[in-house]
Amino acid sequence: MSQTFELAGKSWYIEASAPPRVFTKKNAGSILVLILGSLLSWMGATYLYFLSTRSKRIEQLVDARTQQVRLATQMMKEDIVARKRAEDALQLRERAIESSANAIIISSAKLPDYLVEYVNPAFERITGYTASEMIGRNLEMLHGDDHDQIGLEEIRAALREKRSANAVFRSYRKDGTLFWNELYVAPVKDSSGRVSHFVTALYDITEMKSYEAELEHQARHDTLTGLANRNVLSDRLSQAIVYGELYGHRVWVLFVDLDRFKFVNDTLGHNAGDLLLKEVAGRLKAFTREADTIARLGSDEFVLILPERLDEELSVGLIQGMMDAIARPLQIEGYDFFLSCSIGVAVYPNDGEDPESLLKHADIAMYRAKEMGNNNYQFYTAAMNERALERLRIEGDLRNAMERKELLLYYQPQVDLRTGRMVGMEALIRWKHPQLGMISPTRFIDLAEETGLIVQMGAWVMHTACEQNKAWQRMGLGYLRMSVNLSTRQFFQQNLVQQVAKVLEETGMAPHYLEIELTESLVMTDVELAVGILNDLKSIGVQLSIDDFGTGYSSLAYLKSFPIDALKIDQSFVRDITVDQDDAAIVASIISLAHNLRLQVIAEGVETREQLSYLQRHRCDEMQGFYFSEPVSADDIEVILREGKVLP
């Protein structure tokens, strides 16, 4: 070792060393022990390493074998699960087939019979055949004798060619009833790829077919009456025209419209109207043959196509028979109805060579029949077309007449035959057309009734007449009775009484100065309903009269129940009372009847002194007619009142 250090101000260096000596001489035993110990330690370690390595190999081998066992066990479990799943899936398919609502059939692919080997319960339910009855037989037995169906050959071809196919069939159940089915057939291959079987699915589509048939029927027929609709009518008429042209036959087109049908709907409601239409449809069917067509066009319009008829086969008697059939009494909801109809006739080829022309001309002829007074028929003529065009123009202008203030009122005085003085007047509507001039009510009143404008017009007439009468009263020209006619539509309004009361309140006219005139046929349409309405009107204080008495079909039993004040003798009786004993007797009887029932009597249409004298002799109460004054304007009435005009 060596060391350098400072001491006493000087630097000192010291080095010390030992002399060399041999280590082995003194430590030979120790070295031997070390060598033997190391050798023994190495041998022991080697032995232990060998033991540990062998144990690890065994452990690894055990782990490997254990892993293999675990893997085999896992694979076995998965195989079991897969088998279970396959079994469950197979059972599910079996249960699905068994539970299917559609028929499933498995049949052999062996020619030529393709015999059934399996059917599910749905097949038994649909066809009525049990599995035992079906197995070993051919599926075509379901077709019975109906072997000419289009789809049958397609299925047979698919079986021969071992391919899929489908078709729709008419089949028959075990009890013989028909059912429609849609059939799907598909081949089934075995493990070698060869077609061994066919599986067939059979769907019962009877309800669907019925629904389709119903939809088709509804598309071609009127849902209420079951008659053909407009589309079918056009097709049938076109076919009839082609056939008529080919064989030289005539085609008759009858346009039938019910008279006063709207009255039934307005009074009893649409259910009663529907019942009536069904009954009329049945009555018209009785006059048709298999080759004929009857269709319903509108609410109360029917068209009959009668092809292959000779002139003598469509006589007036046949048309009259239809009208008589419709006119038979009809009871609905306890009420008796007496209907009538108007019929227009057009004939191919004289009146048109296409469906549109024939229908149009038959319609025109029908309207002409209505103009003649309903319950009538007319054959089309060229002159009717001009009238129809005029009617179309009038209808269009009439809708705007009130807004343009083209309507006005005339008044015809009513005179007391005892004093000769004017005691009332009847308000009569007129139409002053800007181009056609003054138009008679006979040309537009019925049209207004058909279109519904009569309600609005009637309300205007009543309000205007009451307002005018009140104005004359304020002028001091006297307190006269104002008579206003009510149409059928107006009379059967639900709020009629309230409307009349409102007019009286707005105009300030006392109720007893207003007389409401109703036709005899109107109140006889539904007696019980009419009596109720008349009583309601009477309760507000207005006077009531029956117009055109003697032209309808009333009976004394009903007449005495009406709360009326007066009867108006129709001018058709008054016209000939001086030359026709029957008319004279009728007028005298009406006067006597009215007085016995404590009613006033007014004679209409008095034009001569002789007529007036006859009425005075038989104590008629009042008259109106040209002999005293024709219907005149309000200004002319004012002049008559101021002058105090009386009967000569």
C-alpha positions as CSV (number, residue, x, y, z in Angstrom):
1,M,0.0,0.0,0.0
2,S,1.2,3.6,-0.3
3,Q,0.1,6.9,1.2
4,T,1.2,10.6,0.9
5,F,0.6,13.1,3.7
6,E,1.8,16.4,5.2
7,L,3.5,16.6,8.6
8,A,5.5,19.3,10.3
9,G,5.6,21.3,7.2
10,K,7.0,18.6,5.2
11,S,5.5,16.2,2.6
12,W,6.0,12.5,3.5
13,Y,5.5,9.3,1.4
14,I,5.2,5.9,2.9
15,E,5.0,2.6,1.0
16,A,4.6,-0.8,2.7
17,S,4.6,-4.2,1.0
18,A,4.8,-8.0,2.0
19,P,7.1,-10.5,0.6
20,P,5.5,-13.0,-2.0
21,R,4.5,-16.5,-0.7
22,V,2.9,-19.6,-2.3
23,F,-0.9,-19.9,-1.5
24,T,-1.2,-23.6,-2.2
25,K,1.3,-24.7,0.1
26,K,-0.5,-23.5,3.2
27,N,-4.1,-24.0,1.8
28,A,-4.0,-27.3,-0.1
29,G,-6.7,-28.9,2.0
30,S,-8.9,-26.0,1.7
31,I,-8.6,-26.1,-2.1
32,L,-9.3,-29.8,-2.2
33,V,-12.4,-29.3,-0.1
34,L,-13.4,-26.5,-2.3
35,I,-12.9,-28.6,-5.4
36,L,-14.8,-31.6,-4.0
37,G,-17.5,-29.4,-2.7
38,S,-17.9,-27.7,-6.0
39,L,-18.0,-31.0,-7.8
40,L,-20.6,-32.4,-5.5
41,S,-22.6,-29.2,-5.7
42,W,-22.4,-29.4,-9.5
43,M,-23.5,-33.0,-9.5
44,G,-26.3,-32.3,-7.1
45,A,-27.4,-29.3,-9.1
46,T,-27.3,-31.3,-12.3
47,Y,-29.4,-34.0,-10.7
48,L,-31.9,-31.5,-9.4
49,Y,-31.9,-29.8,-12.9
50,F,-32.6,-33.1,-14.5
51,L,-35.4,-33.8,-12.0
52,S,-36.9,-30.4,-12.5
53,T,-36.7,-30.6,-16.3
54,R,-38.3,-34.0,-16.4
55,S,-41.1,-32.7,-14.1
56,K,-41.7,-29.7,-16.3
57,R,-41.9,-31.9,-19.4
58,I,-44.4,-34.1,-17.6
59,E,-46.3,-31.1,-16.5
60,Q,-46.3,-29.6,-20.0
61,L,-47.4,-32.9,-21.4
62,V,-50.2,-33.1,-18.9
63,D,-51.2,-29.6,-19.7
64,A,-51.2,-30.4,-23.4
65,R,-53.2,-33.5,-22.8
66,T,-55.6,-31.6,-20.5
67,Q,-56.0,-28.9,-23.2
68,Q,-56.7,-31.6,-25.8
69,V,-59.3,-33.1,-23.5
70,R,-60.9,-29.7,-22.8
71,L,-60.9,-29.0,-26.5
72,A,-62.5,-32.3,-27.3
73,T,-65.0,-31.8,-24.5
74,Q,-65.8,-28.3,-25.9
75,M,-66.2,-29.6,-29.4
76,M,-68.4,-32.4,-28.0
77,K,-70.6,-29.8,-26.2
78,E,-70.8,-27.7,-29.3
79,D,-71.8,-30.7,-31.4
80,I,-74.4,-31.6,-28.9
81,V,-75.7,-28.0,-29.0
82,A,-75.7,-28.0,-32.8
83,R,-77.5,-31.3,-32.9
84,K,-80.0,-29.9,-30.4
85,R,-80.4,-26.8,-32.4
86,A,-80.9,-28.9,-35.6
87,E,-83.4,-31.0,-33.8
88,D,-85.2,-28.0,-32.5
89,A,-85.2,-26.4,-35.9
90,L,-86.5,-29.5,-37.5
91,Q,-89.2,-29.7,-34.9
92,L,-90.0,-26.0,-35.4
93,R,-90.4,-26.6,-39.1
94,E,-92.6,-29.5,-38.4
95,R,-94.7,-27.6,-36.0
96,A,-94.8,-24.6,-38.4
97,I,-96.0,-26.8,-41.2
98,E,-98.5,-28.5,-38.9
99,S,-99.7,-25.1,-37.5
100,S,-99.7,-23.3,-40.9
101,A,-103.0,-21.7,-41.9
102,N,-102.2,-22.7,-45.5
103,A,-102.3,-26.2,-46.8
104,I,-98.9,-27.9,-47.3
105,I,-98.7,-31.1,-49.4
106,I,-95.6,-33.3,-50.0
107,S,-95.9,-35.6,-53.0
108,S,-93.6,-38.0,-54.8
109,A,-91.8,-37.0,-57.9
110,K,-92.3,-40.4,-59.4
111,L,-94.1,-40.4,-62.8
112,P,-96.8,-40.4,-63.7
113,D,-99.0,-40.1,-60.6
114,Y,-97.1,-37.8,-58.3
115,L,-98.9,-39.4,-55.3
116,V,-99.4,-37.5,-52.1
117,E,-97.3,-38.6,-49.1
118,Y,-98.1,-35.9,-46.6
119,V,-100.7,-33.2,-45.9
120,N,-100.9,-30.9,-43.0
121,P,-103.9,-30.2,-40.8
122,A,-104.7,-27.0,-42.7
123,F,-105.2,-29.1,-45.9
124,E,-107.8,-31.2,-44.0
125,R,-109.5,-28.0,-42.7
126,I,-109.6,-26.3,-46.1
127,T,-110.6,-29.3,-48.3
128,G,-112.5,-31.5,-45.9
129,Y,-110.3,-34.5,-46.8
130,T,-108.4,-36.2,-44.0
131,A,-104.8,-37.2,-44.4
132,S,-105.6,-40.9,-44.7
133,E,-108.1,-40.1,-47.5
134,M,-105.5,-38.1,-49.4
135,I,-102.3,-40.0,-49.0
136,G,-101.6,-42.2,-52.0
137,R,-103.8,-40.2,-54.3
138,N,-103.2,-37.4,-56.9
139,L,-103.8,-33.8,-55.9
140,E,-105.9,-33.2,-59.1
141,M,-108.8,-35.0,-57.5
142,L,-109.6,-31.6,-55.9
143,H,-110.6,-30.3,-59.4
144,G,-113.5,-32.7,-59.8
145,D,-114.7,-32.6,-63.4
146,D,-113.3,-29.1,-63.9
147,H,-110.1,-30.2,-65.8
148,D,-110.1,-27.5,-68.4
149,Q,-108.6,-24.7,-66.3
150,I,-105.8,-22.6,-67.7
151,G,-103.4,-23.0,-64.8
152,L,-103.7,-26.8,-64.7
153,E,-101.5,-27.4,-67.7
154,E,-98.9,-25.0,-66.3
155,I,-98.6,-27.1,-63.1
156,R,-98.4,-30.4,-65.1
157,A,-95.6,-29.0,-67.2
158,A,-93.7,-27.9,-64.1
159,L,-94.0,-31.4,-62.6
160,R,-92.7,-32.9,-65.8
161,E,-89.8,-30.4,-66.0
162,K,-89.0,-30.6,-62.3
163,R,-89.3,-26.9,-61.8
164,S,-91.3,-24.4,-59.7
165,A,-94.7,-23.0,-60.8
166,N,-97.8,-21.4,-59.5
167,A,-101.4,-21.0,-60.7
168,V,-104.9,-20.1,-59.5
169,F,-107.6,-22.8,-59.5
170,R,-111.2,-23.5,-58.9
171,S,-111.3,-26.5,-56.6
172,Y,-114.0,-28.4,-54.7
173,R,-114.1,-29.5,-51.1
174,K,-115.2,-32.9,-50.0
175,D,-118.8,-31.7,-49.6
176,G,-118.8,-30.4,-53.2
177,T,-118.6,-26.7,-52.4
178,L,-116.4,-24.5,-54.6
179,F,-113.4,-22.7,-53.3
180,W,-110.6,-20.7,-55.0
181,N,-107.0,-21.5,-54.3
182,E,-103.6,-20.2,-55.3
183,L,-101.2,-23.1,-55.6
184,Y,-97.3,-23.0,-55.5
185,V,-95.3,-26.1,-56.3
186,A,-91.5,-26.5,-55.9
187,P,-89.1,-29.4,-56.4
188,V,-87.2,-31.0,-53.4
189,K,-83.8,-32.6,-54.1
190,D,-82.1,-35.4,-52.2
191,S,-78.4,-35.7,-51.1
192,S,-77.4,-36.7,-54.6
193,G,-79.1,-33.6,-56.2
194,R,-81.9,-35.6,-57.8
195,V,-85.5,-34.3,-57.4
196,S,-87.3,-36.8,-55.2
197,H,-90.4,-34.9,-54.1
198,F,-92.5,-31.9,-54.7
199,V,-93.7,-29.6,-51.9
200,T,-96.9,-27.7,-52.7
201,A,-98.4,-24.8,-50.8
202,L,-102.1,-24.2,-51.3
203,Y,-103.7,-20.9,-50.3
204,D,-107.4,-20.5,-49.9
205,I,-108.2,-17.2,-51.7
206,T,-112.0,-17.6,-51.8
207,E,-112.6,-14.5,-49.6
208,M,-110.2,-12.5,-51.7
209,K,-111.9,-13.6,-54.9
210,S,-115.3,-12.7,-53.4
211,Y,-113.9,-9.3,-52.4
212,E,-112.5,-8.8,-55.9
213,A,-115.8,-9.8,-57.4
214,E,-117.6,-7.4,-55.0
215,L,-115.3,-4.6,-56.0
216,E,-115.8,-5.3,-59.7
217,H,-119.5,-5.5,-59.2
218,Q,-119.5,-2.1,-57.3
219,A,-117.4,-0.6,-60.1
220,R,-120.0,-1.7,-62.6
221,H,-123.2,-1.5,-60.6
222,D,-125.2,0.9,-58.5
223,T,-124.6,0.0,-54.8
224,L,-128.1,0.8,-53.7
225,T,-130.3,-1.0,-56.4
226,G,-127.8,-3.4,-57.9
227,L,-128.6,-2.0,-61.4
228,A,-125.9,-1.2,-63.9
229,N,-124.2,2.1,-63.5
230,R,-123.2,4.8,-66.0
231,N,-120.0,3.1,-67.2
232,V,-121.8,-0.2,-67.9
233,L,-124.7,1.7,-69.5
234,S,-122.3,3.3,-72.0
235,D,-120.7,0.0,-72.9
236,R,-124.0,-1.8,-73.3
237,L,-125.4,0.9,-75.4
238,S,-122.3,1.0,-77.6
239,Q,-122.6,-2.8,-78.1
240,A,-126.3,-2.5,-78.8
241,I,-125.7,0.1,-81.5
242,V,-123.0,-2.0,-83.2
243,Y,-125.4,-5.0,-83.1
244,G,-128.2,-2.9,-84.4
245,E,-126.2,-1.6,-87.3
246,L,-125.0,-5.1,-88.2
247,Y,-128.4,-6.7,-88.2
248,G,-130.6,-3.7,-88.9
249,H,-132.4,-3.7,-85.6
250,R,-133.6,-0.6,-83.7
251,V,-132.3,0.3,-80.2
252,W,-134.8,1.9,-77.9
253,V,-133.5,4.1,-75.0
254,L,-136.0,5.0,-72.3
255,F,-135.0,7.8,-69.8
256,V,-137.2,7.4,-66.7
257,D,-137.4,10.1,-64.0
258,L,-139.5,9.9,-60.9
259,D,-141.9,12.8,-60.2
260,R,-141.7,14.5,-56.8
261,F,-139.1,12.0,-55.5
262,K,-137.3,14.8,-53.7
263,F,-140.4,15.2,-51.6
264,V,-139.9,11.8,-50.0
265,N,-136.3,12.6,-49.1
266,D,-137.3,16.0,-47.7
267,T,-140.1,14.7,-45.6
268,L,-139.1,11.2,-44.5
269,G,-135.3,11.3,-45.0
270,H,-132.9,9.4,-47.3
271,N,-133.5,6.0,-45.8
272,A,-137.1,6.1,-47.0
273,G,-135.9,7.4,-50.3
274,D,-133.5,4.5,-50.7
275,L,-136.3,2.0,-50.0
276,L,-138.4,3.7,-52.6
277,L,-135.7,3.5,-55.2
278,K,-135.1,-0.2,-54.6
279,E,-138.8,-0.8,-55.0
280,V,-139.0,1.2,-58.3
281,A,-135.9,-0.7,-59.6
282,G,-137.6,-4.0,-59.0
283,R,-140.8,-2.9,-60.7
284,L,-138.8,-1.7,-63.8
285,K,-136.9,-5.0,-64.0
286,A,-140.2,-6.8,-64.5
287,F,-140.4,-5.2,-68.0
288,T,-136.9,-6.2,-69.2
289,R,-135.6,-9.2,-71.0
290,E,-132.2,-10.9,-70.7
291,A,-130.8,-8.8,-73.6
292,D,-132.1,-5.5,-72.1
293,T,-130.2,-3.3,-69.7
294,I,-131.5,-1.2,-66.9
295,A,-129.2,1.3,-65.2
296,R,-129.5,4.0,-62.5
297,L,-127.9,7.2,-63.4
298,G,-128.8,9.7,-60.7
299,S,-130.8,9.8,-57.5
300,D,-134.1,9.2,-59.2
301,E,-133.1,8.7,-62.8
302,F,-133.2,5.3,-64.6
303,V,-132.3,4.4,-68.2
304,L,-133.5,1.3,-70.0
305,I,-131.8,0.0,-73.2
306,L,-134.1,-2.2,-75.2
307,P,-132.2,-3.7,-78.2
308,E,-133.5,-6.1,-80.8
309,R,-137.0,-4.8,-80.6
310,L,-139.3,-4.3,-83.6
311,D,-141.5,-1.3,-83.7
312,E,-144.6,-3.2,-82.7
313,E,-142.7,-4.8,-79.7
314,L,-142.3,-1.5,-78.0
315,S,-145.8,-0.2,-78.1
316,V,-147.3,2.5,-76.1
317,G,-148.8,-0.2,-74.0
318,L,-145.4,-1.3,-72.7
319,I,-144.4,2.3,-71.7
320,Q,-147.8,2.8,-70.1
321,G,-147.4,-0.5,-68.3
322,M,-144.1,0.8,-66.7
323,M,-145.8,4.0,-65.6
324,D,-148.7,2.1,-64.1
325,A,-146.3,-0.2,-62.3
326,I,-144.5,2.7,-60.7
327,A,-147.8,4.4,-59.9
328,R,-149.0,1.5,-57.7
329,P,-149.3,2.5,-54.1
330,L,-146.1,2.1,-52.1
331,Q,-146.0,2.0,-48.3
332,I,-142.8,3.2,-46.6
333,E,-142.5,3.6,-42.8
334,G,-146.3,3.4,-42.4
335,Y,-147.1,6.0,-45.1
336,D,-148.7,5.4,-48.4
337,F,-147.1,7.0,-51.4
338,F,-148.5,7.4,-54.9
339,L,-145.6,8.0,-57.3
340,S,-145.5,8.8,-60.9
341,C,-142.8,9.1,-63.5
342,S,-141.9,10.9,-66.7
343,I,-140.4,8.9,-69.6
344,G,-138.5,10.1,-72.6
345,V,-137.8,7.8,-75.5
346,A,-135.1,8.0,-78.2
347,V,-134.6,5.4,-80.9
348,Y,-131.5,4.4,-82.8
349,P,-130.8,5.2,-85.6
350,N,-133.5,7.9,-86.1
351,D,-132.6,10.0,-83.0
352,G,-128.9,9.4,-82.8
353,E,-126.1,7.0,-83.9
354,D,-123.9,7.1,-80.8
355,P,-124.6,6.6,-77.1
356,E,-124.1,10.2,-76.1
357,S,-126.7,11.5,-78.6
358,L,-129.3,8.8,-77.8
359,L,-129.0,9.5,-74.0
360,K,-129.1,13.2,-74.5
361,H,-132.2,13.1,-76.7
362,A,-134.0,10.6,-74.4
363,D,-133.2,13.1,-71.5
364,I,-134.6,16.0,-73.6
365,A,-137.8,14.0,-74.3
366,M,-138.1,13.2,-70.6
367,Y,-138.0,16.9,-69.7
368,R,-140.6,17.6,-72.3
369,A,-142.8,15.0,-70.7
370,K,-142.4,16.8,-67.4
371,E,-143.3,20.0,-69.0
372,M,-146.5,18.4,-70.2
373,G,-147.5,17.9,-66.5
374,N,-145.6,14.8,-65.2
375,N,-146.9,11.2,-65.3
376,N,-146.3,11.4,-69.0
377,Y,-144.1,10.1,-71.8
378,Q,-142.7,11.7,-74.9
379,F,-140.8,10.5,-78.0
380,Y,-137.9,12.7,-79.0
381,T,-138.4,15.1,-81.9
382,A,-135.9,17.6,-83.3
383,A,-138.0,20.5,-82.0
384,M,-137.4,19.4,-78.5
385,N,-133.7,20.1,-78.9
386,E,-134.4,23.8,-79.4
387,R,-136.6,23.8,-76.3
388,A,-133.9,22.1,-74.4
389,L,-131.3,24.7,-75.4
390,E,-133.8,27.4,-74.4
391,R,-134.4,25.7,-71.1
392,L,-130.6,25.5,-70.5
393,R,-130.3,29.2,-71.1
394,I,-133.2,30.0,-68.8
395,E,-131.8,27.8,-66.0
396,G,-128.5,29.6,-66.2
397,D,-130.0,33.1,-66.2
398,L,-132.6,32.2,-63.5
399,R,-129.7,31.5,-61.0
400,N,-128.7,35.2,-61.4
401,A,-132.1,36.7,-61.8
402,M,-132.6,37.6,-58.1
403,E,-129.1,39.1,-57.7
404,R,-129.8,41.2,-60.8
405,K,-133.2,42.2,-59.4
406,E,-135.0,40.9,-62.6
407,L,-137.8,39.3,-60.6
408,L,-140.8,41.3,-59.7
409,L,-144.3,40.8,-58.3
410,Y,-147.7,41.4,-59.9
411,Y,-150.9,41.3,-58.0
412,Q,-154.4,40.1,-59.0
413,P,-157.3,41.6,-57.0
414,Q,-159.8,39.4,-55.2
415,V,-163.3,40.9,-55.0
416,D,-166.1,40.3,-52.6
417,L,-169.2,39.3,-54.7
418,R,-171.6,40.8,-52.2
419,T,-170.1,44.3,-52.1
420,G,-168.2,44.3,-55.4
421,R,-165.2,45.7,-53.6
422,M,-161.6,44.5,-53.5
423,V,-160.8,42.6,-50.3
424,G,-157.5,41.0,-51.1
425,M,-155.1,40.1,-53.8
426,E,-152.8,37.2,-54.9
427,A,-149.1,37.9,-55.3
428,L,-147.8,36.4,-58.6
429,I,-144.1,36.3,-59.5
430,R,-142.9,37.5,-62.9
431,W,-139.4,37.6,-64.5
432,K,-138.4,40.5,-66.7
433,H,-135.4,39.0,-68.7
434,P,-133.1,41.7,-70.1
435,Q,-133.1,40.0,-73.6
436,L,-136.2,37.7,-73.6
437,G,-138.5,40.3,-72.0
438,M,-141.3,39.2,-69.7
439,I,-141.2,35.4,-69.1
440,S,-144.3,33.6,-68.0
441,P,-144.1,31.7,-64.7
442,T,-145.0,28.5,-66.5
443,R,-141.6,28.6,-68.2
444,F,-139.5,28.9,-65.0
445,I,-141.5,27.9,-61.9
446,D,-141.1,24.2,-62.5
447,L,-137.4,24.7,-63.3
448,A,-137.0,26.6,-60.1
449,E,-138.7,23.7,-58.2
450,E,-136.3,21.2,-59.8
451,T,-133.1,23.2,-59.1
452,G,-134.1,24.1,-55.5
453,L,-134.2,27.9,-56.3
454,I,-137.9,27.9,-55.5
455,V,-137.1,28.1,-51.8
456,Q,-135.1,31.3,-52.1
457,M,-137.6,32.7,-54.6
458,G,-140.6,31.9,-52.4
459,A,-139.0,33.5,-49.4
460,W,-138.4,36.7,-51.4
461,V,-142.0,36.7,-52.7
462,M,-143.5,36.4,-49.2
463,H,-141.3,39.1,-47.8
464,T,-141.8,41.5,-50.7
465,A,-145.6,41.0,-50.8
466,C,-146.0,41.5,-47.0
467,E,-143.8,44.6,-47.2
468,Q,-145.8,46.0,-50.0
469,N,-149.2,45.3,-48.3
470,K,-147.9,47.0,-45.1
471,A,-146.9,50.0,-47.2
472,W,-150.4,50.3,-48.7
473,Q,-151.8,50.1,-45.2
474,R,-149.6,53.0,-44.1
475,M,-150.8,55.0,-47.1
476,G,-154.4,54.6,-45.8
477,L,-155.4,52.5,-48.8
478,G,-157.1,49.9,-46.7
479,Y,-156.3,46.7,-44.9
480,L,-156.4,44.0,-47.5
481,R,-155.6,40.3,-47.5
482,M,-152.3,39.3,-49.2
483,S,-152.3,35.7,-50.7
484,V,-149.0,34.0,-51.3
485,N,-148.5,30.5,-52.8
486,L,-146.2,28.0,-51.2
487,S,-144.3,25.4,-53.2
488,T,-143.8,21.8,-52.1
489,R,-140.2,22.4,-51.1
490,Q,-141.2,25.4,-49.1
491,F,-144.1,23.8,-47.3
492,F,-142.1,20.8,-46.1
493,Q,-139.1,22.9,-44.7
494,Q,-138.5,22.1,-41.1
495,N,-138.4,25.8,-40.1
496,L,-141.3,27.0,-42.3
497,V,-143.4,28.4,-39.4
498,Q,-140.4,30.3,-38.0
499,Q,-139.6,31.8,-41.4
500,V,-143.2,33.0,-41.8
501,A,-143.2,34.5,-38.3
502,K,-139.9,36.2,-39.0
503,V,-141.3,37.8,-42.2
504,L,-144.3,39.1,-40.4
505,E,-142.1,40.5,-37.6
506,E,-139.7,42.2,-40.1
507,T,-142.5,43.8,-42.2
508,G,-144.8,44.6,-39.3
509,M,-147.8,43.1,-41.0
510,A,-150.5,41.5,-38.8
511,P,-150.7,37.8,-39.3
512,H,-154.4,37.7,-40.3
513,Y,-153.7,39.8,-43.4
514,L,-151.5,37.0,-44.8
515,E,-153.1,34.1,-46.6
516,I,-151.0,31.1,-47.5
517,E,-152.3,29.2,-50.5
518,L,-151.5,25.5,-50.9
519,T,-152.4,23.2,-53.8
520,E,-154.7,20.3,-53.1
521,S,-152.2,17.7,-54.4
522,L,-149.5,19.1,-52.1
523,V,-151.4,18.7,-48.8
524,M,-152.7,15.2,-49.9
525,T,-149.2,13.9,-50.4
526,D,-148.8,13.2,-46.7
527,V,-151.9,14.1,-44.9
528,E,-150.7,13.6,-41.3
529,L,-147.6,15.7,-41.8
530,A,-149.6,18.3,-43.7
531,V,-152.1,18.6,-40.9
532,G,-149.3,19.2,-38.4
533,I,-147.7,21.9,-40.4
534,L,-151.1,23.6,-41.1
535,N,-151.9,23.6,-37.4
536,D,-148.5,25.2,-36.7
537,L,-149.1,27.9,-39.3
538,K,-152.6,28.5,-37.9
539,S,-151.2,28.9,-34.4
540,I,-149.4,32.1,-35.5
541,G,-152.6,33.6,-36.9
542,V,-152.2,33.4,-40.7
543,Q,-155.1,32.4,-43.0
544,L,-154.9,29.2,-45.1
545,S,-156.6,28.3,-48.4
546,I,-156.6,25.3,-50.7
547,D,-155.8,26.4,-54.3
548,D,-157.0,24.6,-57.5
549,F,-159.6,22.7,-55.5
550,G,-161.3,19.9,-57.4
551,T,-158.2,19.0,-59.5
552,G,-156.6,16.7,-57.0
553,Y,-157.7,13.6,-55.1
554,S,-158.7,14.8,-51.7
555,S,-161.5,13.2,-49.7
556,L,-164.0,14.8,-47.4
557,A,-162.6,12.8,-44.5
558,Y,-159.3,14.5,-44.9
559,L,-160.7,17.9,-45.9
560,K,-162.5,18.3,-42.6
561,S,-159.3,17.8,-40.7
562,F,-157.4,20.6,-42.4
563,P,-157.5,23.9,-40.4
564,I,-158.2,25.9,-43.5
565,D,-160.2,29.1,-44.1
566,A,-161.1,29.0,-47.8
567,L,-161.3,26.9,-51.0
568,K,-160.3,28.3,-54.4
569,I,-162.3,26.8,-57.3
570,D,-159.9,26.1,-60.2
571,Q,-160.4,28.1,-63.3
572,S,-160.8,24.9,-65.4
573,F,-164.2,24.5,-63.8
574,V,-165.2,28.1,-63.9
575,R,-164.3,28.5,-67.6
576,D,-167.3,26.5,-68.9
577,I,-169.9,26.8,-66.2
578,T,-172.2,28.6,-68.6
579,V,-172.0,26.0,-71.3
580,D,-171.1,22.7,-69.5
581,Q,-173.7,21.4,-67.1
582,D,-171.1,19.1,-65.5
583,D,-168.7,21.9,-64.7
584,A,-171.6,24.0,-63.5
585,A,-172.7,21.2,-61.2
586,I,-169.2,20.7,-59.9
587,V,-168.8,24.5,-59.1
588,A,-172.2,24.6,-57.3
589,S,-171.3,21.5,-55.3
590,I,-167.9,22.9,-54.2
591,I,-169.6,26.1,-53.1
592,S,-172.2,24.2,-51.1
593,L,-169.5,21.9,-49.6
594,A,-167.4,24.8,-48.5
595,H,-170.3,26.6,-46.9
596,N,-171.3,23.5,-45.0
597,L,-167.8,23.2,-43.7
598,R,-167.9,26.9,-42.8
599,L,-165.3,27.9,-45.4
600,Q,-165.0,30.8,-47.7
601,V,-165.1,30.1,-51.5
602,I,-163.1,32.0,-54.1
603,A,-163.6,31.4,-57.8
604,E,-160.5,31.8,-60.1
605,G,-160.5,32.8,-63.8
606,V,-163.7,34.7,-64.0
607,E,-163.7,36.5,-67.3
608,T,-167.3,37.1,-68.3
609,R,-170.5,38.6,-66.9
610,E,-172.3,35.3,-67.3
611,Q,-169.7,33.5,-65.2
612,L,-170.0,36.1,-62.5
613,S,-173.8,35.9,-62.5
614,Y,-173.7,32.2,-62.1
615,L,-171.3,32.5,-59.1
616,Q,-173.4,35.2,-57.5
617,R,-176.6,33.1,-57.9
618,H,-174.9,30.2,-56.1
619,R,-173.6,32.5,-53.3
620,C,-169.9,32.2,-54.1
621,D,-168.1,34.5,-51.7
622,E,-165.2,36.0,-53.8
623,M,-163.8,36.0,-57.3
624,Q,-160.6,36.9,-59.1
625,G,-160.1,37.1,-62.8
626,F,-159.8,39.2,-65.9
627,Y,-163.4,40.4,-65.6
628,F,-162.3,42.7,-62.8
629,S,-158.6,42.9,-63.4
630,E,-155.7,40.9,-64.8
631,P,-152.5,40.7,-62.6
632,V,-151.0,44.1,-62.5
633,S,-148.0,45.9,-61.0
634,A,-148.0,47.5,-57.5
635,D,-148.4,51.0,-59.0
636,D,-151.6,49.8,-60.8
637,I,-153.0,48.3,-57.6
638,E,-152.4,51.6,-55.9
639,V,-154.4,53.3,-58.6
640,I,-157.3,50.8,-58.3
641,L,-157.4,51.3,-54.5
642,R,-157.3,55.1,-54.7
643,E,-160.1,55.1,-57.3
644,G,-162.1,52.7,-55.3
645,K,-162.9,50.4,-58.3
646,V,-165.8,48.0,-57.8
647,L,-167.4,45.3,-59.9
648,P,-169.7,46.8,-62.7
